[in-house]
Amino acid sequence: MHISLTRELESRVKAKVESGLYNNASEVIREALRFMDAHEEWIYEIKLARLREQLQVGVDQLDRGEGIEIETRKGLDRLFDAARGDL
């Protein structure tokens, strides 16, 4: 596999190897990819936690009788339009 890096990125990879933390550029790239994977998983978990919090707020509102009944598609469209600020 062949990859192209900007001069700045190539310099950063070389600096990591020269620091002694890595034996070669491949190790640096592998570590960067592992970090990227972990970061993506972390972001997913944060988004999932926020969604769960928002769902709980909705459930709590329904439990307090604060829900509204939507009976038509047009009513649902109006609700989403209002949520986006289109009204």
Residue, then its C-alpha position, 0 to 999 in steps of 0.5 A: m500500500h502506498i500513501s501520500l502525506t503532506r510535508e508537515l504530516e511526514s515530518r510529524v511521522k518522522a519525529k515520532v520515529e526519531s523520538g524512539l516511541y516507534n520503530n518505523a512509520s508504519e507503527v506510527i500510522r497504525e497507532a494513529l488509525r487505532f486512535m481514530d477508531a477509538h475516537e469514533e467509538w467515543i463519539y458514538e457513545i457520547k451521542l448515544a448517551r445524549l439521545r438516551e438523556q433526551l428520550q428520558v426527558g420526553v418520557d418524564q414529560l409524558d409521565r407528567g401528562e405534558g404530551i400532545e396527541i398527533e392524529t394526522r400526518k399533517g399534524l406530525d409535519r407541523l410538529f417537526d416544522a415547529a421543532r426546526g423553527d420553520l413556523 
